[in-house]
Amino acid sequence: MLASTGAVLWVTASGEQREAQRLARAIESLDALQRQVRIRAATDGTTLNSRGWPVTIDPAWFSGEVPLNPYVPSDYPWVEIASSYEAQLADPAIRQAVSRHVAAYWYNPATGIVRARVGPRVTDAEAVELYNTINGTRVEALFGGGATIERDLRARLNKPRAHKPNAQADAASSAADAP
């Protein structure tokens, strides 16, 4: 009996340690994306919008592998570029990668903000807590952002504006959407 109790405690501690490592990787990946956005905004050679932020996040900015979100499957789109309708948002209206049409990260070129989405959790409260922990935010729900934005996002769920890390960035179309 003591052996099985010890095994359960070891498995639980091991699982908690893996989850802590996963969380650390998520925060590090988000920081790497945000850092590159700031660096590219301050250096020559990057197409900037009228507010001084890169119009897109280019996978070529990252030597080797692009930062991946460990809470979203790697075959999901990598980064979604916020539309002009979302320019005033600090967080995406959809904060959880609920389908293959929702990217792991969201970038708002109007503000230079990058956010990491989260995958499904046991409860919405757990997902909100995880989202806030990774992003350093205080959102209260997984979805939200105003009726117009939500209507626009629902319409776009089948036509995402996201790209995978190996795809070439389309700066021209992103520049057209950037304020």
trRosetta pair geometry for C-beta under 8 A, 3 or more apart (Angstrom, degrees):
i j d omega theta_ij theta_ji phi_ij phi_ji
1 4 6.0 -57 -152 36 32 106
1 5 6.5 32 151 -17 66 107
2 5 5.6 -56 -147 39 35 113
2 6 6.2 37 154 -20 67 106
3 6 5.7 -55 -149 37 29 112
3 7 6.4 32 152 -21 64 105
4 7 5.5 -49 -146 34 35 114
4 8 6.5 37 153 -20 65 102
5 8 5.8 -52 -149 34 32 111
5 9 6.5 30 152 -16 64 106
6 9 5.7 -55 -148 38 32 111
6 10 6.2 33 154 -20 66 106
7 10 5.7 -53 -146 36 31 112
7 11 6.3 31 155 -18 65 106
8 11 5.8 -54 -146 37 30 110
8 12 6.3 30 154 -19 64 108
9 12 5.7 -55 -146 38 30 112
9 13 6.2 27 157 -15 66 108
10 13 5.9 -56 -144 40 29 108
10 14 6.0 31 155 -21 64 110
11 14 5.6 -55 -144 39 28 113
11 15 6.2 31 155 -20 63 107
12 15 5.8 -55 -148 36 28 112
12 16 6.4 27 154 -18 63 106
13 16 5.7 -54 -148 37 32 112
13 17 6.3 34 152 -21 65 106
14 17 5.7 -54 -149 35 31 113
14 18 6.5 31 152 -18 64 104
15 18 5.7 -52 -147 36 32 110
15 19 6.3 31 154 -18 65 106
16 19 5.7 -54 -147 37 31 111
16 20 6.4 34 152 -21 64 104
17 20 5.7 -52 -148 34 32 112
17 21 6.5 32 152 -18 63 104
18 21 5.7 -55 -150 37 33 112
18 22 6.3 36 151 -22 66 105
19 22 5.5 -51 -146 35 34 115
19 23 6.4 37 153 -20 65 104
20 23 5.7 -51 -148 36 31 113
20 24 6.4 34 151 -20 63 104
21 24 5.6 -52 -148 35 33 113
21 25 6.5 35 152 -20 65 103
22 25 5.7 -52 -150 34 32 112
22 26 6.5 34 151 -21 64 104
22 70 4.9 -146 -158 117 86 143
22 71 7.3 107 161 -65 112 79
23 26 5.6 -52 -150 33 33 114
23 27 6.5 29 155 -15 66 105
23 130 7.7 -122 -111 -143 102 89
23 133 6.8 -31 -155 125 121 130
23 134 7.1 -131 -154 -82 76 86
24 27 5.9 -56 -148 38 31 109
24 28 6.2 32 154 -18 65 109
25 28 5.7 -56 -144 40 30 112
25 29 6.1 32 157 -21 66 107
25 70 4.9 61 95 -19 125 139
26 29 5.9 -54 -147 35 27 110
26 30 6.5 25 155 -15 62 107
26 69 6.1 47 -129 -150 86 67
26 70 5.3 -104 -66 37 86 97
26 71 5.8 28 -100 -14 135 107
26 116 5.9 142 -179 149 97 163
26 134 4.9 -59 131 -122 121 120
27 30 5.8 -55 -148 38 30 110
27 31 6.2 33 153 -20 64 108
27 133 7.9 -75 -73 138 113 79
27 134 5.7 -145 -78 -140 71 63
28 31 5.6 -55 -147 37 30 113
28 32 6.4 34 153 -23 64 103
28 67 7.5 -153 116 -139 72 121
29 32 5.7 -51 -149 31 32 113
29 33 6.7 31 153 -16 63 103
29 67 3.6 152 -154 178 82 110
29 68 6.1 -87 -132 62 149 32
29 69 6.1 -168 104 -83 148 50
29 70 7.4 158 -3 -13 146 84
29 116 7.1 94 91 -95 104 136
30 33 5.8 -54 -153 36 34 111
30 34 6.2 29 154 -15 68 109
30 67 7.4 -168 -44 143 24 144
30 69 7.7 57 -61 -100 85 90
30 105 7.5 167 -109 -114 77 114
30 114 6.4 176 -161 112 78 110
30 115 7.7 -3 -139 -153 122 24
30 116 4.6 -84 -83 -34 119 122
30 134 6.1 125 -18 168 153 94
30 135 6.9 -131 -164 -96 161 60
31 34 5.8 -57 -143 41 31 109
31 35 5.9 36 157 -24 66 109
32 35 5.7 -52 -143 35 27 114
32 36 6.5 27 157 -18 61 106
32 62 7.3 61 153 -111 121 117
32 67 4.3 155 74 -62 128 143
33 36 6.0 -59 -153 35 29 108
33 37 6.6 31 151 -21 64 104
33 57 6.5 2 -157 -145 98 151
33 67 5.4 -119 -46 56 90 139
33 79 7.7 163 -144 -94 136 127
33 105 6.2 -146 -137 -147 173 159
33 107 7.7 -124 165 -85 123 111
33 114 4.7 -153 119 154 118 167
34 37 5.6 -51 -152 31 34 115
34 38 6.6 31 152 -15 66 104
34 113 7.9 -13 -117 -150 103 39
34 114 4.8 -144 -77 39 76 119
35 38 5.9 -57 -153 38 32 109
35 39 6.2 30 152 -19 67 108
36 39 5.5 -52 -140 38 34 112
36 40 6.0 30 160 -16 68 109
36 57 7.1 86 99 -145 122 99
36 61 4.9 102 -169 142 135 138
36 62 6.9 -58 -83 -68 156 83
37 40 6.1 -59 -144 41 25 107
37 41 6.3 28 154 -23 61 109
37 53 6.9 4 179 -158 103 95
37 54 5.9 -128 -141 27 71 118
37 57 6.6 -51 -80 -97 94 101
37 107 7.2 -177 -93 -143 137 118
37 112 5.4 147 147 -164 126 86
37 114 6.0 179 -19 -32 147 118
38 41 5.7 -55 -148 33 29 114
38 42 6.5 14 158 -9 63 112
38 112 7.0 82 -78 177 65 132
39 42 6.1 -73 -154 43 29 103
39 43 6.1 1 160 -3 69 119
40 43 6.1 -68 -130 46 30 97
40 46 4.1 97 -178 -67 98 169
40 54 4.8 16 112 -57 129 131
40 61 6.5 -55 -64 -118 129 138
41 46 7.2 -77 -73 84 30 141
41 48 6.4 97 -131 -111 65 120
41 52 5.7 70 -166 148 106 82
41 53 5.4 -30 -102 -117 121 48
41 54 6.1 -107 -70 -25 74 80
41 112 6.3 -9 -61 -114 152 131
43 46 6.6 76 80 3 80 112
46 54 5.1 -55 163 -103 126 102
46 58 7.9 -147 -127 5 98 128
47 54 6.8 81 76 -147 60 67
47 55 5.2 -36 109 14 104 116
47 56 7.8 27 69 23 109 88
47 171 5.0 95 42 -171 152 134
47 175 6.3 -65 151 -78 132 122
48 51 8.0 -131 167 70 95 51
48 52 5.5 -8 177 -149 134 31
48 53 6.2 136 -151 65 86 19
48 54 6.1 -61 -101 -85 63 38
48 55 7.0 164 -142 -31 16 80
49 52 7.3 -53 69 12 65 19
49 53 5.7 -10 36 60 102 75
49 54 7.8 47 -6 130 84 10
49 55 5.3 118 -52 -83 93 84
49 109 5.5 104 -10 149 139 113
49 110 7.3 -62 90 -93 156 47
49 175 6.7 179 -93 -135 83 69
49 178 3.9 -117 -100 143 139 136
49 179 6.7 74 164 68 139 49
50 178 7.7 162 15 127 79 102
50 179 6.8 -88 49 122 110 60
51 109 7.7 139 55 145 117 70
51 110 5.9 76 19 -158 158 49
51 111 7.6 -40 133 -77 153 30
51 112 7.9 -139 117 -32 115 94
51 178 7.9 -130 22 169 103 106
51 179 6.7 41 -23 87 121 93
52 112 8.0 -28 96 -55 80 124
53 109 5.0 174 105 -167 117 64
53 110 7.1 105 42 173 141 0
53 111 7.0 38 -44 82 162 14
53 112 4.1 -146 -115 -72 129 87
53 178 7.8 -155 77 -154 97 133
54 57 6.7 98 105 -80 135 50
54 58 7.7 -108 180 -8 141 92
54 109 6.5 -104 92 -126 51 102
54 112 7.8 90 28 -114 74 82
55 81 7.7 28 157 -151 62 141
55 109 5.2 42 -135 -146 37 157
55 171 5.6 95 78 -154 126 77
55 174 4.3 130 147 118 101 109
55 175 4.5 -26 -139 -80 163 67
55 178 4.9 -106 -128 -27 90 150
56 79 7.9 125 -171 104 78 132
56 81 5.7 -50 -113 -88 78 138
56 107 7.5 101 -150 90 40 145
56 109 7.1 -30 -60 -75 36 133
56 169 4.5 152 118 -168 146 129
56 170 7.4 138 -72 61 162 47
56 171 5.7 -124 15 -100 127 65
56 174 4.3 83 -58 86 105 179
57 61 7.1 -85 -173 21 70 139
57 79 5.0 -51 55 130 125 176
57 81 7.7 -174 11 -83 82 92
57 105 7.8 -31 45 104 158 136
57 107 5.3 173 -20 -57 118 166
57 114 7.4 65 -67 -100 146 124
57 169 7.3 -167 81 -101 35 137
58 61 5.0 111 77 -24 86 97
58 169 4.6 -89 -103 -9 77 144
59 62 6.3 -61 -172 33 52 104
59 66 4.9 -61 -139 -73 89 132
59 78 7.3 48 -80 97 110 169
59 165 4.5 122 -112 -170 134 68
59 166 6.6 -110 110 -81 173 23
59 167 7.5 115 -3 55 137 51
59 169 7.2 173 7 -42 77 98
60 169 7.9 -105 10 0 100 111
62 65 6.8 -53 134 101 123 31
62 66 4.8 128 57 -104 152 57
62 67 6.7 -150 -114 -15 153 74
65 68 7.4 -46 158 -20 113 103
66 78 6.5 8 118 -151 150 144
66 165 4.1 -149 27 -142 150 133
68 74 5.9 -9 -153 -110 139 95
68 78 7.9 -82 -111 -128 69 93
68 104 7.1 -21 -162 141 61 168
68 165 7.8 -64 -83 -43 87 149
69 72 4.5 29 95 28 119 105
69 104 3.8 180 28 178 133 119
69 105 6.2 174 -45 -52 129 84
69 116 5.2 162 -118 -153 121 105
69 117 7.0 49 172 56 166 68
71 97 7.7 149 117 20 85 122
71 104 7.9 140 70 -148 73 95
71 116 7.3 93 42 156 120 113
71 117 7.6 -147 94 105 112 58
71 118 4.9 -44 139 -142 146 61
71 119 4.6 -158 161 5 77 94
71 130 7.1 148 -121 154 157 135
71 134 7.7 -94 1 -66 145 157
72 76 5.2 -77 159 45 108 145
72 97 4.4 85 -121 4 113 163
72 103 8.0 60 157 158 161 38
72 104 3.9 -175 71 -112 148 92
72 117 6.1 61 -65 83 136 97
72 118 7.5 -159 -56 -158 90 17
72 119 5.2 171 -88 -61 52 97
73 76 5.1 109 72 -19 82 100
73 97 7.7 -159 23 127 77 144
73 119 7.4 97 -21 -100 70 134
75 100 7.4 -27 113 -135 92 107
76 97 5.8 14 -158 -165 168 138
76 100 5.8 -143 -111 -140 77 56
76 102 7.0 -23 -168 80 126 58
76 103 6.4 152 143 -131 100 35
76 104 5.5 125 90 -48 118 88
77 80 6.5 77 111 -63 130 80
77 100 7.9 106 -11 169 81 60
77 101 7.5 22 -1 -162 122 29
77 102 7.5 -153 43 112 107 18
77 103 3.9 -66 96 -96 102 86
77 104 7.1 -160 91 0 54 74
77 160 5.8 -154 -18 131 159 150
77 162 3.2 83 151 119 150 131
77 163 6.3 92 -158 49 102 9
77 164 5.9 -103 -130 -71 55 62
78 103 6.1 -9 82 -156 22 108
78 104 5.9 -34 -147 36 36 110
78 105 6.6 -8 156 30 59 102
78 162 6.8 169 50 172 51 104
78 163 6.3 -31 43 95 100 59
78 164 5.3 104 -14 -147 102 33
78 165 4.4 117 -73 -52 155 75
79 103 5.6 79 -161 167 7 147
79 104 7.4 -49 -71 62 46 79
79 105 4.6 -27 -107 77 74 106
79 106 7.3 154 -160 -94 66 16
79 107 5.4 17 -176 -7 116 116
79 114 7.9 -48 -133 -137 115 105
79 162 6.3 178 90 -149 34 88
79 163 6.6 -12 58 53 78 77
80 92 7.2 65 78 -107 131 144
80 102 7.4 -46 -42 -161 143 51
80 103 3.8 179 -32 26 91 134
80 105 7.1 -173 22 93 69 52
80 106 5.0 -20 64 -111 101 68
80 107 7.1 173 81 24 48 71
80 160 6.6 -90 -108 -172 108 102
80 161 6.1 85 -155 78 81 78
80 162 4.1 -50 -87 -85 72 100
81 107 5.6 -29 -110 71 57 99
81 109 6.4 10 -161 -20 99 112
81 161 5.8 -87 54 128 84 111
81 162 7.5 165 5 -100 66 50
81 174 5.2 -64 167 -126 170 108
81 177 6.9 115 124 79 116 139
82 86 3.9 -117 -171 90 106 127
82 87 6.8 149 125 -76 122 42
82 89 6.8 -158 -146 58 144 113
82 92 7.1 -146 -95 -98 101 85
82 106 6.4 67 -62 177 91 95
82 107 6.5 -132 -8 94 88 45
82 108 4.1 10 12 -105 149 68
82 109 6.7 -163 50 13 94 70
82 110 7.0 -79 87 10 129 100
83 86 5.1 93 54 9 70 100
83 87 7.9 -84 106 -38 48 74
83 152 6.8 -124 63 152 154 139
83 156 7.9 -156 -38 -62 140 162
83 161 6.8 116 -67 25 91 160
83 177 5.6 -89 -141 -168 55 127
84 87 5.5 -5 -162 -36 46 115
84 110 7.9 109 -129 -58 52 127
84 177 5.2 -142 -35 -173 89 69
84 178 7.2 -179 -84 -112 85 7
84 179 5.8 123 -134 -62 90 82
85 148 6.7 -138 -163 130 120 104
85 149 5.6 164 142 -105 110 75
85 152 5.1 79 89 17 167 176
86 89 4.7 -46 -172 21 78 126
86 92 7.1 -1 -155 -122 143 62
86 93 7.2 -117 -111 -18 112 99
86 108 6.4 -122 124 -113 103 104
86 110 7.9 180 102 15 67 129
86 145 7.3 -8 -122 175 88 144
86 149 6.1 98 -88 -136 76 119
87 108 6.9 135 -132 -168 37 105
87 110 3.7 99 -151 -44 85 166
87 111 7.6 140 -174 -24 60 91
87 179 4.8 57 -125 -23 151 133
88 110 7.5 -45 -54 107 34 152
89 92 6.8 89 134 -96 143 27
89 93 7.0 -83 -121 -47 158 74
89 108 6.3 -156 78 -97 83 145
89 145 5.7 -1 -107 -142 132 119
89 149 7.1 106 -56 -132 134 160
90 108 7.6 -107 -123 19 26 160
90 111 7.0 -78 -105 103 62 170
90 113 6.0 -165 -152 -119 59 176
90 137 7.5 157 127 -121 112 124
91 95 6.3 -2 167 -89 114 114
91 106 7.8 80 -168 80 46 142
91 115 5.7 101 -131 -90 66 163
91 135 7.4 85 -110 147 106 160
91 137 6.1 84 -76 -147 129 164
91 139 5.6 -93 77 -71 177 133
91 145 7.5 -140 87 -85 79 109
92 95 5.9 157 72 -80 91 59
92 106 4.0 -124 -49 -118 128 174
92 115 6.0 -152 -6 68 94 139
92 117 7.0 -35 48 -79 139 103
92 145 7.3 -62 160 -61 34 150
93 143 6.4 29 160 -162 71 66
93 144 6.2 -140 -148 84 70 24
93 145 3.3 -96 -97 20 92 139
93 146 7.5 -91 -102 38 122 68
93 149 4.9 174 -63 132 143 115
93 150 5.6 -163 179 -84 145 66
93 153 5.1 -144 74 -26 133 158
94 98 6.8 -97 -171 11 118 113
94 102 5.7 -105 123 -128 135 131
94 117 7.4 5 122 -119 77 131
94 142 7.7 12 -156 150 49 80
94 143 5.9 1 -106 -113 56 84
94 153 5.8 172 -22 176 112 144
95 115 7.4 -69 -128 146 85 136
95 117 5.8 176 179 -127 42 79
95 118 6.9 17 143 23 83 88
95 127 7.9 135 107 145 103 105
95 128 7.8 64 98 -108 143 63
95 131 5.1 38 160 -135 125 153
95 139 6.5 175 -73 93 165 165
95 141 8.0 143 24 113 132 54
95 142 5.0 -139 60 -160 104 56
95 143 6.9 -144 16 -71 87 41
96 102 7.6 38 104 126 45 158
96 117 6.0 146 -120 -176 15 101
96 118 5.5 -38 -114 71 73 77
96 119 7.1 89 -165 -144 83 12
96 120 6.9 78 180 -78 123 50
96 127 5.6 8 -95 175 127 139
96 131 7.4 -84 -71 -68 76 129
96 142 4.7 -6 -15 -166 118 122
96 143 7.7 -62 21 -55 100 81
97 102 4.7 -178 -134 97 59 111
97 103 7.4 -104 -108 95 106 18
97 104 6.3 -7 -75 -97 142 50
97 117 4.7 115 -42 118 85 131
97 118 7.1 -149 10 91 85 25
97 119 5.4 -34 56 -95 107 61
98 102 5.8 62 37 10 66 151
98 120 7.5 90 -111 -67 61 91
99 102 5.5 98 56 0 68 99
99 157 6.6 60 55 -171 144 105
101 156 8.0 173 156 134 123 69
101 157 5.2 101 97 -178 145 59
101 158 6.4 -74 -108 -97 161 25
101 159 7.9 30 -154 21 127 14
101 160 4.5 -176 -171 -46 79 118
101 162 7.8 148 -179 24 50 125
102 117 6.6 -150 146 164 110 175
102 157 7.5 -21 -58 -133 89 80
102 160 7.2 -158 -77 -106 29 130
102 162 7.8 105 -166 -25 20 153
103 106 6.6 137 77 -72 110 62
103 117 7.1 132 96 8 56 134
103 160 6.8 141 -39 -175 91 135
103 162 3.8 -180 -62 -127 123 147
104 116 6.9 -20 156 -149 76 73
104 117 6.0 -147 -164 45 32 99
105 114 5.9 -7 -177 -172 118 98
105 115 6.8 156 -159 81 66 46
105 116 5.7 -36 -103 -102 78 55
105 117 6.9 -152 -86 3 25 84
106 114 7.2 156 82 -157 50 50
106 115 4.7 -10 58 58 99 97
106 117 6.5 85 -18 -45 101 99
107 113 7.3 169 -150 91 48 50
107 114 5.0 -13 -101 -103 79 78
107 115 7.9 -172 -74 22 37 65
108 111 4.8 14 107 39 118 97
108 112 7.3 -31 85 25 77 17
108 113 4.7 11 44 55 110 93
108 114 7.9 -156 20 -73 69 36
109 112 7.2 39 -143 -74 34 45
109 174 6.9 111 -27 169 158 105
109 177 8.0 103 44 97 130 91
109 178 4.5 -58 101 -115 133 114
109 179 8.0 167 97 27 89 72
110 178 6.6 178 -66 -156 69 74
110 179 4.9 41 -107 29 109 116
115 135 5.2 14 -140 -119 84 135
115 137 7.6 7 -123 -28 114 142
116 131 7.8 -167 89 -137 77 64
116 134 4.9 -84 68 141 126 135
116 135 6.0 -161 38 -69 82 92
117 131 7.4 -19 -148 -114 39 104
118 121 6.9 -5 143 -32 126 109
118 127 5.3 172 96 -159 135 83
118 130 4.9 107 -119 103 153 118
118 131 4.9 -109 -10 -71 125 81
118 134 7.0 162 -72 13 101 144
120 127 7.0 -54 -150 -87 31 130
121 124 7.6 142 65 -92 103 18
121 126 4.0 -143 142 98 141 112
121 127 4.1 -172 21 -63 120 80
121 130 6.3 161 -63 3 145 139
122 126 5.6 50 50 24 82 153
123 126 4.7 102 58 3 81 99
123 127 7.2 -145 98 -2 47 85
124 127 5.5 -56 -150 38 38 113
124 128 6.2 40 152 -21 70 103
124 141 7.6 -5 165 -147 124 65
124 142 5.7 -107 -154 -16 99 125
125 128 5.8 -51 -146 35 31 111
125 129 6.4 33 153 -19 63 106
126 129 5.7 -54 -148 37 31 113
126 130 6.3 31 153 -18 65 107
127 130 5.7 -54 -146 38 31 111
127 131 6.3 36 153 -22 65 105
127 142 5.6 14 108 -87 125 123
128 131 5.6 -51 -146 35 31 114
128 132 6.3 28 156 -16 64 107
128 139 6.4 -128 -153 94 94 91
128 140 6.9 6 -161 -180 143 22
128 141 6.5 -53 -100 -119 129 16
128 142 6.0 -108 -73 -59 85 74
129 132 5.9 -57 -148 40 28 109
129 133 6.3 30 154 -22 64 108
130 133 5.6 -54 -145 35 31 112
130 134 6.3 26 160 -14 66 107
131 134 6.2 -61 -148 39 25 105
131 135 6.0 -10 167 12 64 119
131 137 7.0 -41 133 58 86 116
131 139 6.4 -40 110 50 127 123
131 142 7.2 155 -21 -110 154 71
132 135 6.4 -73 -132 55 22 91
132 136 7.5 46 177 -129 56 2
132 137 5.1 -112 -126 74 66 71
132 138 5.9 62 -136 -97 123 33
132 139 6.2 -153 -77 36 94 75
133 136 7.9 17 -177 -65 20 42
139 142 8.0 107 125 -83 129 25
139 144 7.5 170 -165 51 112 122
140 144 7.8 14 65 13 83 159
141 144 5.0 87 75 -21 119 126
143 150 7.3 74 169 -117 104 114
144 150 7.6 -35 -135 -72 25 118
145 149 4.3 -77 116 92 109 144
145 150 6.2 149 62 -54 88 80
145 153 7.8 77 60 -16 134 141
146 149 4.5 77 68 15 95 107
146 150 6.6 -170 87 -10 44 89
147 150 5.8 -59 -143 39 28 109
147 151 6.2 31 158 -22 65 106
148 151 5.8 -54 -149 34 28 112
148 152 6.4 28 152 -17 63 107
149 152 5.6 -55 -150 38 32 113
149 153 6.2 29 153 -18 67 107
150 153 5.6 -55 -144 39 32 110
150 154 6.3 36 156 -22 65 103
151 154 5.9 -51 -148 33 29 111
151 155 6.6 28 153 -17 61 107
152 155 5.9 -61 -155 37 30 111
152 156 6.4 17 153 -12 65 114
153 156 5.6 -63 -143 43 34 107
153 157 6.8 60 154 -52 65 83
154 157 6.0 -24 -157 -13 34 115
155 159 7.8 -25 138 38 68 108
156 159 5.4 -88 -148 69 59 79
156 160 6.5 93 158 -98 93 39
156 161 6.8 -35 -167 -13 133 94
157 160 7.5 6 -155 -67 25 80
161 177 7.8 59 -171 -44 155 171
163 167 4.3 -123 -175 73 108 131
163 169 6.6 176 59 -104 164 57
163 170 7.5 161 -66 6 143 92
164 167 4.9 98 56 -9 76 107
169 174 7.1 -27 174 -7 98 143
170 173 4.6 14 127 27 117 109
170 174 6.2 138 93 -16 70 93
171 174 5.6 -63 -143 45 33 111
171 175 5.8 38 158 -28 69 107
172 175 5.8 -52 -145 31 26 111
172 176 6.8 29 154 -22 59 102
173 176 5.7 -48 -153 28 36 114
173 177 6.9 26 153 -11 64 105
174 177 6.0 -63 -155 40 35 105
174 178 6.2 39 151 -31 70 106
175 178 5.6 -50 -142 26 34 115
